[in-house]
Amino acid sequence: MDGGRRWLPRQAEAALRRSLQHSPVVCLLGPRQCGKSALAQHHAPARPYLTLDDPALLAAARADPGGFVAALPAAVTLDEIQRAPALLPAIKLAVDRDRRAGRFLLTGSADLLFLPAVGESLAGRMDIVRLHPLTEAEKARRPGRFLERFLRGANAPRIHAGPPDAPDLVRRLLEGGFPEATRRPAARLRAWHRAYVDALVERDARDVSTLRNFDHLRALLAMAAHQTAQLLNVNALATHLGIRRETVENHLAALERLFLVRRLPAWHPNEARRLVKAPKLHLVDSGLAASLTGLTGRDWLPERERFGHILESWVLEQVSAQAAATGADVTFCHYRDKDQVEVDIVITRGRKVWGIEVKAGMSIVAGDGRGLRRLADVTGRHFERGAVLYGGSSVLPTADRRVLAVPLSELWTS
């Protein structure tokens, strides 16, 4: 993505541009290797760029935060700010003296909102821009408007003569969205993802947590990969790993802080007493999940259920990234009731509700969309519409006129 390599436009660049025009401090947050440094340098190539991955700069920043900030140029990019959080109070003082927009562009591979120094120092002075791993729309150089179109009901039934392309979908899942991984041959993906985890644990995890046993962190991440898109059961994880529940919670928090996993809360109105309220656990990158679980393209048919879970997490990441890039004021959750009827992704805006079910198959059968119909019954007039995302090539009606079967390819072709 940089250094002369082919540049793929990022949807978040528009949000980054707006923030730099209005806020004195802008922080570009996302997992390590998702393209933050490349985006920052591409967007503002003339701005001085300093990375705290440089040992000499990091030592200077930690030894004398005030002096370090005072010596910086008037406008600067500081990469990997979570490595020296003591800089944040010093940046606050500098901003209080000079509140010109765009002075500090920070990037972070950990969620700075978990750091007390941010809340105390930069509240009201800093804009946050979220960068996800590459979406399939970004890889295809498409605008990525599936979510926008879905929310306003722009899809209409249409028959497409082209056959489904299962191998292409499998390739996308195994590749994931880390830019460096997309340049690797399929045979080298697992080695790259494992090296990525090792580097993250050895470096970033130590910066954002007080954990003492990082082998537990690796083990928990592997378990999360095996259980992606499933209900989170902390007690079961603790039993399986042979560690205390509190330890699991602490390690999960560290993985969330590093943008590797996310908890998707359950949707439930106060009066819905028969709904399951446990969150789902999702690994953020499908390629990482596949590598940690050992899945390959040959497993698409014999391991369809495991691939189905990874596919669900992958779809959640695609629509979440589109929401973050466009500033869509929506929240994401899941629905499941005591009858085991579920909707993989529930999207809410105010009292309005949309639902997405994810299906790995290439065709639609009568039972598909059952969860969406149940969600529509529960939410009544607040239900807007639903989509069953599947591996086919046509947008098809279902038994409920508010629910369409939509090809997964709409995620990167619309």
Backbone hydrogen bonds, N-H to C=O, Kabsch-Sander energy under -0.5 kcal/mol:
donor,donor_aa,acceptor,acceptor_aa,energy
5,R,2,D,-1.6
13,E,10,R,-1.7
14,A,11,Q,-0.8
16,L,12,A,-2.2
17,R,13,E,-2.6
18,R,14,A,-2.2
19,S,15,A,-2.2
20,L,16,L,-2.2
21,Q,17,R,-1.2
22,H,18,R,-0.7
22,H,19,S,-1.2
23,S,19,S,-2.9
25,V,125,R,-1.3
26,V,104,F,-2.7
27,C,127,D,-3.0
28,L,26,V,-0.5
28,L,106,L,-3.3
29,L,27,C,-0.7
29,L,129,V,-2.6
30,G,108,G,-1.9
34,C,31,P,-1.5
39,L,35,G,-2.3
40,A,36,K,-2.8
41,Q,37,S,-2.4
42,H,38,A,-2.4
43,H,39,L,-2.8
44,A,40,A,-1.8
47,R,44,A,-1.3
50,L,77,T,-2.7
52,L,79,D,-2.5
54,D,51,T,-1.6
58,L,54,D,-2.7
59,A,55,P,-2.4
60,A,56,A,-2.0
61,A,57,L,-2.5
62,R,58,L,-2.3
63,A,59,A,-2.1
64,D,60,A,-2.0
68,F,64,D,-2.6
69,V,65,P,-2.4
70,A,66,G,-2.3
71,A,67,G,-1.4
72,L,69,V,-1.5
76,V,103,R,-2.4
77,T,48,P,-2.8
78,L,76,V,-0.5
78,L,105,L,-2.3
79,D,50,L,-3.2
79,D,77,T,-0.6
81,I,107,T,-3.0
83,R,80,E,-1.7
84,A,81,I,-1.9
87,L,84,A,-2.1
88,L,85,P,-1.7
90,A,86,A,-0.7
91,I,87,L,-2.4
92,K,88,L,-2.1
93,L,89,P,-1.9
94,A,90,A,-2.0
95,V,91,I,-2.5
96,D,92,K,-2.5
97,R,93,L,-1.3
98,D,94,A,-1.3
102,G,23,S,-3.5
103,R,100,R,-1.0
104,F,24,P,-2.6
105,L,76,V,-2.5
105,L,103,R,-0.5
106,L,26,V,-3.2
106,L,104,F,-0.7
107,T,78,L,-2.1
108,G,28,L,-2.2
111,D,257,R,-2.5
112,L,110,A,-0.9
114,F,111,D,-1.8
115,L,112,L,-2.0
118,V,115,L,-1.6
119,G,115,L,-1.1
120,E,116,P,-2.2
121,S,117,A,-2.0
122,L,118,V,-2.6
125,R,122,L,-2.3
126,M,122,L,-1.1
127,D,25,V,-2.5
129,V,27,C,-2.8
131,L,29,L,-3.3
134,L,177,G,-2.7
139,K,135,T,-2.2
140,A,136,E,-1.8
141,R,138,E,-1.5
142,R,137,A,-3.2
149,R,145,R,-2.7
150,F,146,F,-2.8
151,L,147,L,-2.7
152,R,148,E,-1.4
153,G,150,F,-1.0
154,A,149,R,-3.0
158,R,395,V,-2.3
169,L,165,D,-1.6
170,V,166,A,-2.5
171,R,167,P,-2.3
172,R,168,D,-2.0
173,L,169,L,-2.2
174,L,170,V,-2.5
175,E,171,R,-2.1
176,G,172,R,-2.1
181,A,178,F,-0.8
182,T,178,F,-1.7
183,R,179,P,-0.6
183,R,180,E,-0.9
184,R,181,A,-1.8
188,R,185,P,-2.0
189,L,186,A,-1.1
192,W,188,R,-2.0
193,H,189,L,-2.8
194,R,190,R,-2.3
195,A,191,A,-2.1
196,Y,192,W,-2.3
197,V,193,H,-2.1
198,D,194,R,-2.2
199,A,195,A,-2.5
200,L,196,Y,-2.3
201,V,197,V,-2.6
202,E,198,D,-2.4
203,R,199,A,-1.6
205,A,200,L,-2.3
207,D,203,R,-0.9
207,D,204,D,-0.7
208,V,204,D,-1.4
209,S,205,A,-0.7
214,F,212,R,-0.7
216,H,213,N,-0.5
217,L,213,N,-0.8
218,R,214,F,-2.0
219,A,215,D,-2.4
220,L,216,H,-2.6
221,L,217,L,-2.2
222,A,218,R,-2.2
223,M,219,A,-2.2
224,A,220,L,-2.7
225,A,221,L,-2.0
226,H,222,A,-1.9
227,Q,223,M,-1.7
228,T,225,A,-0.9
229,A,281,L,-2.6
230,Q,227,Q,-1.5
230,Q,281,L,-0.8
232,L,279,P,-3.1
237,L,233,N,-2.0
238,A,234,V,-2.6
239,T,235,N,-2.3
240,H,236,A,-2.6
241,L,237,L,-2.5
242,G,238,A,-1.3
243,I,238,A,-1.9
248,V,244,R,-2.0
249,E,245,R,-2.5
250,N,246,E,-2.3
251,H,247,T,-2.4
252,L,248,V,-2.9
253,A,249,E,-2.3
254,A,250,N,-1.7
255,L,251,H,-2.2
256,E,252,L,-2.5
257,R,253,A,-2.4
258,L,254,A,-1.5
259,F,256,E,-1.9
260,L,255,L,-2.5
261,V,255,L,-0.9
262,R,282,H,-2.3
264,L,262,R,-0.6
264,L,280,K,-3.1
266,A,277,K,-0.5
267,W,334,H,-3.8
272,A,269,P,-1.8
273,R,271,E,-1.6
275,L,272,A,-0.9
276,V,336,R,-2.9
280,K,264,L,-2.6
281,L,230,Q,-2.5
282,H,262,R,-2.7
282,H,280,K,-0.5
284,V,260,L,-2.8
286,S,284,V,-0.5
289,A,285,D,-2.0
290,A,286,S,-2.7
291,S,287,G,-2.3
292,L,288,L,-2.4
293,T,289,A,-1.4
294,G,290,A,-0.8
294,G,291,S,-0.6
295,L,290,A,-1.8
299,D,296,T,-1.9
300,W,297,G,-1.3
303,E,299,D,-2.5
304,R,301,L,-1.2
307,F,303,E,-2.5
308,G,304,R,-2.4
309,H,305,E,-1.7
310,I,306,R,-1.8
311,L,307,F,-2.8
312,E,308,G,-2.0
313,S,309,H,-2.1
314,W,310,I,-2.4
315,V,311,L,-2.5
316,L,312,E,-2.2
317,E,313,S,-2.1
318,Q,314,W,-2.2
319,V,315,V,-2.5
320,S,316,L,-2.3
321,A,317,E,-2.4
322,Q,318,Q,-1.9
323,A,319,V,-2.2
324,A,320,S,-2.5
325,A,321,A,-2.3
326,T,322,Q,-1.8
327,G,323,A,-1.1
328,A,323,A,-1.5
330,V,328,A,-2.0
331,T,348,T,-2.1
333,C,346,V,-2.3
334,H,265,P,-1.9
335,Y,343,V,-2.2
337,D,341,V,-2.0
338,K,274,R,-2.0
340,Q,337,D,-2.1
343,V,335,Y,-2.2
345,I,356,I,-2.3
346,V,333,C,-3.7
347,I,354,W,-2.6
348,T,331,T,-2.2
349,R,352,K,-1.8
352,K,349,R,-2.1
353,V,382,H,-2.5
354,W,347,I,-2.7
355,G,385,R,-1.6
356,I,345,I,-2.8
357,E,387,A,-2.6
359,K,389,L,-2.9
368,D,365,V,-1.5
370,R,367,G,-1.5
373,R,369,G,-2.1
374,R,370,R,-2.1
375,L,371,G,-2.7
376,A,372,L,-2.4
377,D,373,R,-2.0
378,V,374,R,-2.4
379,T,375,L,-2.6
380,G,376,A,-1.8
382,H,379,T,-1.8
383,F,380,G,-1.8
384,E,353,V,-3.4
385,R,353,V,-0.6
386,G,402,R,-2.4
387,A,355,G,-1.9
388,V,404,L,-2.6
389,L,357,E,-3.0
389,L,387,A,-0.8
390,Y,388,V,-0.5
390,Y,406,V,-1.9
391,G,361,G,-3.1
395,V,158,R,-1.8
396,L,394,S,-0.7
396,L,405,A,-2.3
398,T,400,D,-0.5
398,T,403,V,-1.0
401,R,399,A,-0.6
403,V,400,D,-2.3
404,L,386,G,-1.9
405,A,396,L,-3.2
406,V,388,V,-2.4
406,V,404,L,-0.6
408,L,390,Y,-2.7
410,E,407,P,-1.9
411,L,408,L,-2.1
412,W,409,S,-1.5
413,T,409,S,-1.2
414,S,410,E,-1.3
